[in-house]
């Protein structure tokens, strides 16, 4: 077990290293000049000499592997570099954005669990009933609608028509509601279908037939056996969604101007602020692979039948 864990950890570190060098290479060859973008935003008259001096100051004239090595070893020490946009440290910016992104992600995840787990179980237990067809239809519609369309519709109804919530989310609880719901609706659609399929699979197992033949009540069969055996798979589904949420909230944060990582990285991309973009990629990649790793381990703890 310890050897397997060691191999998994080494594999995760290798994935993160490959991700970082590929992202750095893509930004290195990407069109656009950070020095020119910075000078333009400051209203400086751009000449060849001024542009070359700014590139030299930002370190853009150094060889690729020198720049990557300095950045990578800085990341290992917790130093994410200096922003090209305003010469401020990148780490505090990312920390503030990460906090708000985590709040948004876990809020939407909480709403999704409250909606999808009961509906998925009920839909499976009442298979092919009117309620089952309604739940499946709603989950299909929710899963089909893109996040940006849901957010625009919610913004029009609740911000413009009813004037209940602010158009621009200011980081408050009231501003959190619509972004969280925009992320929760399509996620709930996926959860309902996956949970329904998992519960149906367990209900069709031989041990359920045996329990019913021995006179065990349906409530006991469902709660103490079926749901217990489903917990590992349901937990894995939910855990994997956290990583997707962290990266997928970029569009929603931009639309509602929620002060999270997504809003920060979109401004950084427009400004060619590559240290911020690279820091975002590293943090999101680390969160995703760590959650994958922990979900596999915890799933095995919950259900020992699952191999690591």
N, C-alpha and C positions, 0 to 999 in steps of 0.2 A: 504493500500500500504506500509506504514512504517513497519507494523507488518510482511508483507511478506518479505520485504527487510531484516529485522532483522533475521528472520528464515533462509533466504538464506545465510547471512553472517555467522551465527552460524554453519550452515551446511558445509560451505566452510572451516571454521577453524577446524571442526571435521575431515573433509577429510584430511587436511594437517597434523593433529596430527597423525591420523592412518597411513598415508603414511610414516611419519618420523619414527614412532616406528617399522613398518614392515621392512623398509629399514635398520634401525639400527640392527634389529634382524637378518636379512639375512647376513649382513656383519659380525656380531658377530660369526655366525656359519659357515661362508664361509671358505674353505680351504686356507691355506697359512698363514704365520706369518709375519706381518709387520716389527717386530724387526729383524727377520732373513734376510728379504729382504733388509732392510736398511744396516745391517752390511755387507752383501755380496756385495752390490753396492759400499761400501767404502773399500773393500779389507781387512776387519778385520778378523783375525783368529777367527772362531766361536767356543767357548767352552760353556759348560753348564752354567758356572758362568757369562760369558760375556753376553750370551743370556738372562739370568734371569735379570741381571742388566738393560739391554736395555728395556726389557718388563716392568720392574718397572718404568723406566724413562718415557716411553710413556704412562703409565697408563693402560696397557693392563691386569694387574693382578687384577684390581678392579672388584667388582661385576657388573653384566650387568646393573641393574637399577641405580646404582650410576653413572656409565659412561654415561648412557643415560640422566639422570637428569641433570648432569653438562653440557653436550652438548646441550640439549634442552633449558635450561634456558640461556645458552650463546647465542644461536641463537636468542632468543627473544630480547636480548640486542644488537644484531648485531655483536656478536663475533662468528665467524665460527671456531674458534680453531686454532691450530698450525699444519702445515703440518708434517706428519711423515717423508717425504722424505728429506726435507732440513731445518726443524725447522723455516720456515718463516710463517707469518700469512696467513691464507687461504683466507680471505676476499679480499685483493688486487688482488690476482691471479684470483679469480672468477669475480671480477669487470672488469678486463682487458679482460678476455675471454668473458664475457657477452656482452661487447661493440662490439667486433668483430662478435659475433654470431648474435646479433641484426642487424648489418649492412648486413651480409650475408642473413639473413632471410627476411628482408624487401626489399632488392634488388631483390631476387628471386621472392618474392610476387608481386612486382611492375611489373617485366617482365611477370609474369603469368597473371596478370590482363590485361595488354596491349594486350596480345595474345588471352586470352580465352573469355573475355567479348564480343568483337566484333564478334568473330567466333561463339560463342554460340548463339548470337542473330540472326546473318545471317543464321546460320544453321536451326534455328527454323522457321524463316520467309520463307525460301526457302525449306521447308520440302519436302523430297523425291526427290529433284533435284540432279543433278550430283554434284554440290557444297556441298550439304548436305551429300551425301555419302562419298565424299573425306574428309570432315572435320571429320565425325564420324570415318572413318578408321584411320586417323592420330591421333585422340584423343585416340582411342583404342590402337594403337601401343605405343603412348607416355605413356599411363597409365600402360601398361603391362611391359615396360622396367624398371628394378630396377635401383635405383640411381647409385649404384656402377658401373654397366655396362655402363651406359650413361657417367659417369665421365671418365672411362677408355678409351672409344671410343673417347671422346672429347680430352682427353689428348694425345692420339696417333696422332690424326689428326692435332690438333692445336699446340701442344708442340713439338712433335717429327718430324712429316712429314712436316708441314708448318713452324714450328719454329716461331710462332707468339707470343705465350704466355709462361711465365715461367712455368716449371714443378712444382716447389715449390712456392706456393702463399706466398708472403712476407707481406701481409697486405696492399698492394698497390691496386689502382684501376684496374690496368692491371691484377693483381693476383686474383681480385675478380670476374672477368668476367666468367671464366669457372665453378667455384663452384656454382655461382648463376644460370647459365644456366642449370647445372646438376640437381639442385633442381627444377628449373622452368618447365622443360619439362614434367615430370610425373604429376606435380601439374596442369599444364595447361590442360593435358588430362582429369583429373577429373573435373576441372572447366567447361570445354566446355560441357561435357555431363550433368552436373548438371544444368548449366545455360540454356542449350537448353531445358531440360525437364521442367524447371520452366516456361520459356517463352511459351512453347507449352501448358502447363496447363492453363495459363492465356489467351492465344489466343482462347482456346476452351470454355471459360466461356460465360455465357449467356449475360453479359453486353457488351462484344465485339460484339456479334451478333446484339444487340440492337443499338449500336453506328454505326455499318456499315449500318443497316437498315435506320437510320436517315440521312445517307449521310456524316458522318464524314470521313475525309480522313484517309487513312491507316497510314500515317506518324503521324497524330495526335493521332490515336488510339494506335499506338505502343509507341510513346514517352511519351505522357501525361497520359496514362492510364495503358497499359500493363507493361511498364518498371517501372513506379512508384509503381505499386502493387508488382512487383518482387523485389524491392530494399531491403526490409526487409530480405527476404530469401537469396538473393545474399550476403548481408552484413554478415549474420550469417555464410554462407559457408566460406567466406573469413576470417572472424575473427577466426573461429575454426581452420583454417589451420595454423594460426600463432603459436598456441601452438604445433601443430604437427611438424611444421618446426623447432621450437626451439630444440626439442628432436631428430628429424629425421636428423638433419644436422651433427650428430656425425660421421657417416661413410664418408661423403663428406669432412668434415674438416680434417679427418685423412688421406684420400687419397691425398688431395692437400696440406696438412700441413698448412691449414689456421689456424691462431692463435686464435681460438675461444674456446668455452666451450667444444666442442666435442674433440678437440685435447688435451685439458688439462685433461679431465676426462679419456681418454684412457691411457695417460701416468700415471695418478694416479692409475688406475686399475692395470696396469702392475707392479707398485711399491707398491701395497697394501697400498696406501695413502688414508686411509678411511675418514679422515676429508674432503678432497677435494671431494671425491665421494659423501659423505653425503650432503655437501654444494650444489653440482650440483643437486642432487635429489630434495632438498628443493626448490631451485630457480626455477627449471623447473616445479615442481608441483605447486608452487605458481603462476607462470605465466599462466599455463594452466587453473587452476580453476578460476583465476581472469578474464582471457579473456572470458571464458565461461559465467561467471556471467555478465560481462559488455555487451557481445553480446546479451544476453537475455534481459537485460534492454533496450539497445538501439534499439533492434528489436521491442520491445513493444512501444517505443517512436515513431519510424518511422511508425509503423502500429498498432494503438490502438486495432485492432481486435485480436491481439495476446495476450493471457493471460500469465501472469508471472509464 
